[in-house]
Protein backbone atom coordinates (compact mmCIF):
# COMPACT_ATOMS: atom_id res chain seq x y z
CA UNK A 1 0.00 0.00 0.00
CA UNK A 2 1.41 3.35 -1.06
CA UNK A 3 1.24 6.21 1.41
CA UNK A 4 2.31 9.83 1.08
CA UNK A 5 2.43 12.90 3.28
CA UNK A 6 1.44 16.03 1.34
CA UNK A 7 1.26 19.66 2.34
CA UNK A 8 -1.53 22.01 1.29
CA UNK A 9 -3.09 25.03 2.94
CA UNK A 10 -0.41 25.08 5.62
CA UNK A 11 -1.40 21.61 6.84
CA UNK A 12 0.01 18.14 6.29
CA UNK A 13 -2.11 15.13 5.32
CA UNK A 14 -1.27 11.41 5.30
CA UNK A 15 -2.96 10.08 2.15
CA UNK A 16 -3.39 6.80 0.28
CA UNK A 17 -4.94 6.01 -3.11
CA UNK A 18 -8.73 6.20 -3.14
CA UNK A 19 -8.89 8.13 0.14
CA UNK A 20 -11.05 11.24 0.55
CA UNK A 21 -9.70 14.19 2.51
CA UNK A 22 -11.10 17.52 3.60
CA UNK A 23 -8.51 20.22 2.85
CA UNK A 24 -8.40 23.98 3.14
CA UNK A 25 -10.16 25.75 0.27
CA UNK A 26 -8.56 25.14 -3.13
CA UNK A 27 -9.44 26.86 -6.42
CA UNK A 28 -11.54 24.86 -8.87
CA UNK A 29 -14.87 23.16 -9.33
CA UNK A 30 -16.11 19.60 -8.86
CA UNK A 31 -14.47 17.22 -11.31
CA UNK A 32 -11.27 19.23 -11.73
CA UNK A 33 -7.94 17.38 -11.51
CA UNK A 34 -5.35 18.55 -8.98
CA UNK A 35 -1.68 17.82 -8.48
CA UNK A 36 0.08 18.19 -5.12
CA UNK A 37 3.81 18.83 -5.66
CA UNK A 38 4.70 19.39 -2.00
CA UNK A 39 5.30 15.74 -1.08
CA UNK A 40 7.15 15.31 2.21
CA UNK A 41 7.23 11.51 2.43
CA UNK A 42 6.51 8.50 0.21
CA UNK A 43 6.14 4.98 1.61
CA UNK A 44 5.68 1.83 -0.47
CA UNK A 45 5.86 -1.21 1.79
CA UNK A 46 9.35 -1.24 3.34
CA UNK A 47 10.70 1.42 0.96
CA UNK A 48 10.44 4.92 2.50
CA UNK A 49 11.59 8.20 0.93
CA UNK A 50 11.81 11.31 3.08
CA UNK A 51 12.20 14.80 1.62
CA UNK A 52 14.34 17.66 2.92
CA UNK A 53 11.77 19.28 3.15
CA UNK A 54 10.12 18.10 -0.12
CA UNK A 55 10.78 15.24 -2.55
CA UNK A 56 11.80 16.51 -5.98
CA UNK A 57 10.01 15.11 -9.01
CA UNK A 58 7.27 13.40 -6.98
CA UNK A 59 3.61 14.36 -7.01
CA UNK A 60 0.22 13.14 -5.84
CA UNK A 61 -2.69 13.48 -8.26
CA UNK A 62 -6.22 14.03 -7.02
CA UNK A 63 -9.72 14.99 -8.11
CA UNK A 64 -11.72 17.82 -6.57
CA UNK A 65 -15.08 16.35 -5.58
CA UNK A 66 -16.88 19.12 -3.71
CA UNK A 67 -16.61 22.71 -2.46
CA UNK A 68 -18.48 23.27 0.78
CA UNK A 69 -18.56 25.17 4.05
CA UNK A 70 -18.38 23.74 7.54
CA UNK A 71 -21.13 24.36 10.11
CA UNK A 72 -21.22 27.79 11.71
CA UNK A 73 -18.97 28.44 14.69
CA UNK A 74 -20.17 31.21 16.99
CA UNK A 75 -17.81 33.38 19.03
CA UNK A 76 -19.28 35.36 21.87
CA UNK A 77 -17.39 37.91 23.96
CA UNK A 78 -18.94 39.30 27.13
CA UNK A 79 -17.71 41.71 29.77
CA UNK A 80 -19.86 41.89 32.84
CA UNK A 81 -21.04 45.25 34.22
CA UNK A 82 -19.96 47.18 31.10
CA UNK A 83 -22.79 46.37 28.66
CA UNK A 84 -20.29 44.74 26.27
CA UNK A 85 -21.49 41.86 24.14
CA UNK A 86 -19.99 40.81 20.81
CA UNK A 87 -21.38 37.89 18.82
CA UNK A 88 -19.88 36.72 15.53
CA UNK A 89 -20.40 33.69 13.33
CA UNK A 90 -17.94 32.04 10.94
CA UNK A 91 -18.26 29.27 8.34
CA UNK A 92 -14.94 27.89 7.11
CA UNK A 93 -14.80 27.02 3.40
CA UNK A 94 -13.26 23.60 2.66
CA UNK A 95 -12.61 21.42 -0.37
CA UNK A 96 -13.30 17.69 -0.53
CA UNK A 97 -10.56 15.89 -2.49
CA UNK A 98 -10.27 12.25 -3.63
CA UNK A 99 -6.71 10.95 -4.06
CA UNK A 100 -6.25 9.22 -7.45
CA UNK A 101 -2.61 8.15 -7.42
CA UNK A 102 0.41 8.39 -5.17
Secondary structure, 3 states (H helix, E strand, C coil): CEEEEEEECCEEEEEECCCEEEEECCCCCCCCEEEECCEEEEEECCEEEECCCCCCCCCEEEEEEEEEECCCEEEEEEECCCCEEEEEEECCEEEEEEEEEC
